[in-house]
Amino acid sequence: MNRRAFTLLELVLATAGCAVLLAAIFGFFSKAVHLRDDGMARTRESRLRARATSVIRNDLRNAIVSGGTLATTLQGSQQGPGGSFPGYLKFTTTTAPDVNDIPDPDVQQVEYYIIADPDAADQTAGQLVRAHIRNLLSTTNEAPTEEPLLTGVASMEVAFFDGSSWQDSWQVTSDYTKLPQAVRVRIRPVRADANAQAPAAIEVLVPWMTQAANDTTATTSTSGGNP
């Protein structure tokens, strides 16, 4: 009885065919994993953007300048405090969420600005932070508590509607107590690379709902102007 075994050439061809098939399967699996990771990263980024928007909007909706001892602060400009990233906003607010998203009924002083992100390889990418001070009656200069809100931020643009036009800076003082009718905050993310399309900016536009007790010229606004 004749028995015919596989030749060396046949074994080599079969091995090569299996290798090609395994490479195709591996490539398909790697692409699926990459798409999954990319989708998860986009979902996480979307949630972080939504949370940052919600926190800023909530703070502005409950912003107050009463003209009293506690709620006296409103300041905003295009220049950040550190100079590396543009944008600065400081005001007093109530019912603002703390780091655990639990509403706090106390009056707080909050600041929004961008700092350098220690985890970012690109020096143009900053980190948006919300700094707050709750004990406004402290006799010492209390250091604010910083809460990181969003990474990959290039700039923050702050504008104030005075009833006829948008101003890029505002400051309430003892001599100037008029408040804006609306506040607009635009946060611009960094590009993924130099050739990528610029990501859509995050915009928060909130009417200023309260007025200072000693401000007899300003009126409460229920809508802002055209952004």
C-alpha positions in Angstrom: 0.0 0.0 0.0 1.5 3.4 -1.1 1.5 6.2 1.4 2.2 9.7 0.3 3.4 12.2 2.9 3.4 16.0 2.7 6.4 17.5 1.0 8.5 20.2 2.5 7.2 22.7 -0.1 3.6 21.9 0.8 4.4 22.4 4.5 6.0 25.7 3.8 3.1 26.9 1.7 0.6 25.8 4.4 2.6 27.6 7.1 2.8 30.7 5.0 -1.0 30.6 4.3 -1.7 30.3 8.1 0.7 33.2 8.8 -1.2 35.4 6.3 -4.5 34.4 7.8 -3.3 35.1 11.3 -1.9 38.4 10.3 -5.2 39.4 8.8 -7.1 38.4 11.9 -4.6 40.2 14.1 -4.9 43.4 12.0 -8.7 43.2 12.2 -8.6 42.7 15.9 -6.0 45.5 16.5 -8.2 47.9 14.4 -11.3 46.9 16.5 -9.4 47.5 19.7 -8.2 50.9 18.4 -11.7 51.9 17.4 -13.0 50.9 20.8 -10.3 52.8 22.7 -10.8 55.9 20.5 -14.6 55.7 21.1 -14.1 55.4 24.8 -11.7 58.4 24.8 -14.2 60.5 22.8 -17.0 59.6 25.2 -14.9 60.5 28.2 -13.8 63.8 26.6 -17.5 64.6 25.8 -18.5 63.9 29.4 -15.7 66.1 30.8 -16.7 68.9 28.4 -20.3 68.6 29.5 -19.4 68.6 33.2 -17.2 71.7 32.8 -20.0 73.5 30.9 -22.5 72.5 33.6 -20.3 73.8 36.4 -19.5 77.1 34.8 -23.2 77.7 33.9 -24.4 76.8 37.4 -21.9 79.2 39.0 -22.9 82.0 36.6 -26.6 81.4 37.1 -26.2 81.8 40.8 -23.7 84.6 40.7 -24.4 87.5 43.0 -22.9 90.9 43.8 -25.0 92.2 46.7 -23.0 95.3 47.6 -22.6 93.9 51.1 -19.6 92.4 52.9 -19.6 89.0 51.3 -20.7 89.1 47.7 -18.6 92.0 46.3 -16.5 90.4 43.6 -16.9 90.5 39.8 -13.8 90.6 37.6 -12.9 89.3 34.2 -10.3 89.9 31.5 -8.6 88.3 28.5 -5.3 88.1 30.4 -4.8 85.1 32.6 -3.2 85.4 36.1 -0.1 83.6 35.2 0.4 85.1 31.7 0.9 81.7 29.9 -2.7 81.2 28.9 -5.4 83.8 28.2 -8.6 84.2 30.1 -9.6 85.0 33.7 -13.0 85.2 35.5 -13.6 85.8 39.2 -17.0 86.4 41.0 -19.1 85.4 44.0 -21.8 82.8 43.7 -24.2 80.6 45.7 -25.3 77.0 45.4 -22.2 76.2 43.5 -21.2 72.5 43.3 -18.1 71.4 45.2 -15.7 68.7 44.0 -18.3 66.0 44.8 -21.1 67.8 42.9 -23.0 68.3 46.1 -24.8 71.7 46.1 -23.3 74.1 48.7 -25.7 76.9 49.8 -22.9 79.2 51.1 -21.6 82.2 49.3 -18.3 81.3 47.6 -15.7 83.2 45.6 -14.8 81.3 42.5 -12.1 81.9 39.9 -11.6 80.3 36.5 -8.3 80.3 34.7 -5.9 78.0 32.8 -2.7 76.6 34.2 0.1 74.5 32.6 -0.9 70.8 32.4 2.0 68.8 33.9 0.9 65.7 32.0 0.7 67.3 28.6 3.7 66.9 26.2 2.5 69.9 24.2 3.2 73.2 26.0 0.3 74.8 24.3 -2.2 72.5 26.1 -3.4 73.8 29.4 -5.7 72.7 32.2 -8.8 74.7 33.1 -9.3 74.9 36.8 -12.0 76.2 39.1 -10.6 77.7 42.3 -12.9 78.5 45.2 -12.8 80.1 48.7 -15.7 79.4 51.0 -14.6 81.2 54.1 -15.0 84.8 52.9 -15.0 86.2 56.5 -11.5 84.8 57.2 -9.1 87.4 58.7 -6.2 85.8 56.9 -5.5 85.4 53.2 -6.9 81.9 52.5 -5.4 80.0 49.6 -8.1 79.0 47.1 -8.8 75.3 46.5 -8.2 74.4 42.9 -10.4 71.8 41.1 -9.2 70.7 37.7 -12.1 70.8 35.2 -10.8 70.2 31.8 -7.5 69.3 30.1 -6.3 70.1 26.5 -7.4 73.8 26.7 -5.7 76.5 24.6 -7.5 79.6 25.9 -10.6 81.0 27.6 -12.4 84.0 26.3 -14.5 86.0 28.6 -16.9 88.7 27.5 -19.5 90.9 29.2 -22.7 92.4 27.6 -23.3 96.0 28.8 -26.6 96.4 27.0 -25.3 97.5 23.7 -22.0 95.7 23.0 -19.7 93.0 24.3 -16.8 94.1 26.5 -13.7 91.9 26.9 -13.1 93.0 30.5 -15.1 94.0 33.6 -14.4 94.9 37.2 -16.8 95.9 39.9 -15.3 98.4 42.4 -16.6 100.7 45.1 -16.7 103.4 42.4 -18.1 101.3 39.6 -20.9 99.0 40.7 -22.8 98.5 37.4 -23.1 94.9 36.5 -23.3 93.3 33.0 -26.5 92.0 31.5 -24.9 88.8 30.4 -21.6 86.9 30.7 -20.1 84.7 27.9 -17.3 82.2 28.4 -15.7 80.5 25.4 -13.2 77.7 26.0 -11.1 76.7 23.0 -9.5 73.2 23.0 -6.1 72.6 21.4 -5.7 71.0 18.0 -4.9 67.3 17.9 -2.0 68.2 15.6 -0.9 71.1 13.4 -2.8 69.8 10.3 -6.0 68.9 12.2 -9.2 71.0 12.1 -9.7 73.2 15.1 -12.1 71.5 17.6 -15.4 73.3 18.3 -15.2 75.8 21.2 -17.2 75.3 24.4 -19.5 78.3 24.9 -21.5 79.2 27.9 -23.8 82.3 27.7 -25.7 83.2 30.9 -27.8 86.3 31.6 -26.7 88.1 34.8 -29.8 87.5 37.0 -29.0 89.6 40.1 -28.0 93.3 40.6 -26.2 95.0 43.4 -28.3 96.5 46.1 -26.6 99.9 45.6 -26.8 99.8 41.8 -29.7 102.0 40.9 -28.8 102.4 37.2 -28.6 98.7 36.1 -31.6 96.6 35.4 -32.1 92.9 35.6 -31.6 91.2 32.3 -33.4 88.2 31.1 -31.5 87.7 27.9 -28.1 88.6 26.5 -27.3 90.2 23.2 -26.2 88.5 20.1 -23.0 86.5 20.8 
